[in-house]
Amino acid sequence: MEKSCTLLIHFDKGTPAIANEIKEALEGNDVSAKVDAMKKAIMLLLNGETLPQLFITIVRYVLPSEDHTVQKLLLLYLEIIEKTDAKGRVLPEMILICQNLRNNLQHPNEYIRGVTLRFLCRLNETEIIEPLIPSVLQNLEHRHPFIRRNAILAVMSIYKLPQGDQLLVDAPDMIEKVLSTEQDPSAKRNAFLMLFTCAQERATNYLLTHVDRVSEWGELLQMVVLELIRKVCRTNRGEKAKYIKIIIALLNSPSTAVIYECAGTLVSLSSAPSAIKAAANTYCQLLLSQSDNNVKLIVLDRLNELKSSHRDVMVDLIMDVLRALSSPNLDIQRKTLDIVLELITPRNINEVVLLLKKEVVKTQTGELEKNGEYRQMLIQAIHSCAIKFPEVASTVVHLLMDFLGDSNVASAIDVVVFVREIIETNPKLRVSIITRLLDTFYQIRAARVCSCALWIIGEYCLSLSEVESAIATIKQCLGDLPFYSASEEGEATDASKKTPQASSITISSRRPAVLADGTYATQSAASETAFSPPTIVQGSLASGNLRSLLLTGDFFLGAVVACTLTKLVLRLEEVQPSKVEVNKATTQTLLILVSMLQLGQSHVLPHPIDNDSYDRIVLCMRLLCNTGDEIRKIWLQSCRQSFVKMLSEKQLRETEELKAKAQVSHAQPDDLIDFYHLKSRKGMSLLELEDEVQDDLKRATGEFVKDADDANKLNRILQLTGFSDPVYAEAYVTVHHYDIVLDVTVINRTKETLQNLCLELATMGDLKLVERPQNYTLAPESSKQIKANIKVSSTETGVIFGNIVYETSNVLERTVVVLNDIHIDIMDYISPAVCSDTAFRTMWAEFEWENKVAVNTVIQDEKEFLNHIIKSINMKCLTAP
């Protein structure tokens, strides 16, 4: 059984010290050896050893030592040894210690006096403390503040003992006198704390008589004042008006800790808009003035709480919150953007988007390594702004399209997904987006971005000029055909054993030529030297992006290119009157598709084309040779329709999530409603009036009632003992992340007092008890709530079992009631959740998921089986049906 100690000490059990060695070291004269020996003895005691033989040695050889470290360790030793026998009587040898403690309390050295007084705060045995009380009281008037402040704490802890009010009858009087004369801020704070915990009325009287001076008090005392105000107002809400004035005065304190606590207290006591605004302003001020990232994150959490309960007040402060983006920390930036996105209104949207645009531009110039991730967050934020308020899309879409060729692929993907959504939801922007996309297409370097951009080009190029320039752009990015020459293939097969990379190097040595109309045409160096006259190359541009991606063996992209060209040719048939032009485009497209298939089946690339991409390209070729109206309709209309449907389902999901988040409030039919206009307003400040209105509103809309959880609680109550047992117990189990909290109600059903009642729990599986069980005394027919915390270290199913042990006055041995086992099944505590597609993909890439599970089922239909799995494991399918 471990023992408790006020000092947390790590103990390495590898080489435990032997009692005899410790004894020898303690008996010697070497101070450093004594210190080491005392430390070893304390560690062994804390880890369950008893070491009874050391006590007398310590009394003889350690008590007289004048060394401060030895004395401090002696007090730690005295704190953890057993001072009572099995029946609770103080051991006779403790008398020896009493004399030593009294001497220490009158010691000429201030440090020895101070640490001894601190030690008395941890003693619970009245027989040891009683003879020391006169010495403790003398120290209240000592000239040194270190001793006075510890003496006050000692008086407080003695007064709080079960018979403490008899040992020190007039303690509150004495401390009140000390408080009125004390000058040391720390001692003053301890004195006020003593009154606050032991004589609350005296503390409130002192506070109210010195209201005007509160702002001059020290930071430590102001913190205790705030704690007192919270406690008083919780028990008596009617008195909060006079205390709120004190809090508002303290908001101007120079101490950041005090103003942070003030803001928190203000929010917990009042819901008046002016009070909430003062608190929110304080948080914003802290957000900007504090350089510590942890402080900023905590303040952002507070602002987030305010946002959910007082959104209208927070909307006005949106630009102040946004200033936190200047911090280079990604977590702070993410939290700030999350808060701001829920505070956007038609009034402030333009300001917010303007600031976000400036931040995006900054990420291009800055040298920070996390710029790419930050830019991605900003792009996602602008995306959600543009979806909520489509009118701002026109101001941001062109700026964001500059990032289609971003080196950070994730942010480029976000941009292209945003463009895809905007071009559908904002038809007015279609022409400008398509023009810009075709101009910047050659800059795109990532295959996923290319495939999405190609889909947009295939779906939204509608006019003749758009279709023609789209086909030209794609051809230009693919470069000259074929993708490799026959001689290269021969060389590749010969040289594949020696240098497998050689072929791809020759192909990629390409440079752009400028055509008559000013556009770039990319041609391979080999073909240029063989066939074309030399041309002047202006500027430099990397090789055609589609070509270089295809030559890495990305045939999925090849299939997307094939589909896009097919769609464009089908649309060209509708908008181009000249059959010759259409046929020319068709044959050129067919040539490109055949070249892709040839490349896929050649030996130039390490891997041949995959079957899916091959089938898709062949389908496109068949379609170009022979199109019917039904097929045309599928290719030119159905794709867009399913995209529109996907967008509307996404919107529906988002509104459902918002509804789920919104607080459901219920007002009881017989609830009292005060009519604020009919109330007497004599002597009420503006803040009190505002508060009354807010409270009435809350009462009327039922916001005070949060009983939605209670019905849930009843389903999870487990009966631990039988109805005929002398002690009845039931538990409510809450699982939260890695903690399990057991809320056990114990009822004494007998007519006698149960002493030393203890709930003993043990666990099986990956569960670990956090704290040691306490002993309670239970009066006849009374009940007690006992909380037990358990840590979970894995998702395995665990079992908690235990007993309730107690003593009664007429039976000598302890009675044991065995409890039912509690089975913790992790499935009960998993609830469906939502996350964005990109976040899911990131997590999927990070974790090792691939565990194959053999499934045995009678269900024949996939959809039915999917629903069955979702229901069984309490999860949610992220993809729309």
HELIX and SHEET records of a PDB file:
HELIX    1   1 ALA A   19  GLU A   27  1                                   9    
HELIX    2   2 VAL A   31  LEU A   46  1                                  16    
HELIX    3   3 LEU A   54  TYR A   61  1                                   8    
HELIX    4   4 HIS A   68  ILE A   80  1                                  13    
HELIX    5   5 MET A   94  LEU A  105  1                                  12    
HELIX    6   6 GLU A  110  LEU A  120  1                                  11    
HELIX    7   7 THR A  126  ILE A  129  1                                   4    
HELIX    8   8 GLU A  130  LEU A  132  5                                   3    
HELIX    9   9 ILE A  133  GLN A  138  1                                   6    
HELIX   10  10 ASN A  139  GLU A  141  5                                   3    
HELIX   11  11 PRO A  145  TYR A  159  1                                  15    
HELIX   12  12 GLY A  164  LEU A  167  1                                   4    
HELIX   13  13 ALA A  171  THR A  181  1                                  11    
HELIX   14  14 PRO A  185  CYS A  198  1                                  14    
HELIX   15  15 GLN A  200  THR A  209  1                                  10    
HELIX   16  16 VAL A  211  GLU A  216  5                                   6    
HELIX   17  17 GLU A  219  THR A  235  1                                  17    
HELIX   18  18 ARG A  237  GLU A  239  5                                   3    
HELIX   19  19 LYS A  240  LEU A  250  1                                  11    
HELIX   20  20 THR A  256  LEU A  269  1                                  14    
HELIX   21  21 PRO A  273  SER A  289  1                                  17    
HELIX   22  22 ASN A  293  SER A  309  1                                  17    
HELIX   23  23 ARG A  311  VAL A  315  1                                   5    
HELIX   24  24 ILE A  318  LEU A  322  1                                   5    
HELIX   25  25 ARG A  323  SER A  326  5                                   4    
HELIX   26  26 LEU A  330  LEU A  341  1                                  12    
HELIX   27  27 ILE A  349  THR A  365  1                                  17    
HELIX   28  28 ASN A  371  LYS A  388  1                                  18    
HELIX   29  29 PRO A  390  VAL A  392  5                                   3    
HELIX   30  30 ALA A  393  MET A  401  1                                   9    
HELIX   31  31 ASP A  402  GLY A  405  5                                   4    
HELIX   32  32 VAL A  409  THR A  425  1                                  17    
HELIX   33  33 PRO A  427  LEU A  429  5                                   3    
HELIX   34  34 ARG A  430  THR A  440  1                                  11    
HELIX   35  35 PHE A  441  GLN A  443  5                                   3    
HELIX   36  36 ALA A  447  TYR A  460  1                                  14    
HELIX   37  37 LEU A  464  LEU A  478  1                                  15    
HELIX   38  38 ALA A  486  ALA A  495  1                                  10    
HELIX   39  39 ALA A  502  SER A  508  1                                   7    
HELIX   40  40 ALA A  525  PHE A  531  1                                   7    
HELIX   41  41 ASN A  545  LEU A  550  1                                   6    
HELIX   42  42 PHE A  555  VAL A  575  1                                  21    
HELIX   43  43 LYS A  579  GLN A  601  1                                  23    
HELIX   44  44 ASN A  611  CYS A  625  1                                  15    
HELIX   45  45 ASP A  629  LYS A  633  1                                   5    
HELIX   46  46 ILE A  634  SER A  638  3                                   5    
HELIX   47  47 CYS A  639  LYS A  661  1                                  23    
HELIX   48  48 TYR A  676  LEU A  678  5                                   3    
HELIX   49  49 LEU A  686  THR A  701  1                                  16    
HELIX   50  50 ALA A  708  ASN A  715  1                                   8    
HELIX   51  51 ILE A  826  TYR A  829  5                                   4    
HELIX   52  52 ASP A  837  GLU A  846  1                                  10    
HELIX   53  53 GLU A  862  SER A  872  1                                  11    
SHEET    1   A 2 ARG A 510  VAL A 514  0                                        
SHEET    2   A 2 TYR A 520  SER A 524 -1                                        
SHEET    1   B 5 ILE A 717  GLN A 719  0                                        
SHEET    2   B 5 VAL A 727  HIS A 736 -1                                        
SHEET    3   B 5 ASP A 739  ASN A 748 -1                                        
SHEET    4   B 5 SER A 783  VAL A 792 -1                                        
SHEET    5   B 5 LEU A 767  LEU A 769 -1                                        
SHEET    1   C 4 ASN A 775  LEU A 778  0                                        
SHEET    2   C 4 LEU A 754  MET A 764 -1                                        
SHEET    3   C 4 GLY A 798  THR A 808 -1                                        
SHEET    4   C 4 VAL A 811  VAL A 818 -1                                        
SHEET    1   D 4 ASN A 775  LEU A 778  0                                        
SHEET    2   D 4 LEU A 754  MET A 764 -1                                        
SHEET    3   D 4 GLY A 798  THR A 808 -1                                        
SHEET    4   D 4 ILE A 822  ILE A 824 -1                                        
END                                                                             
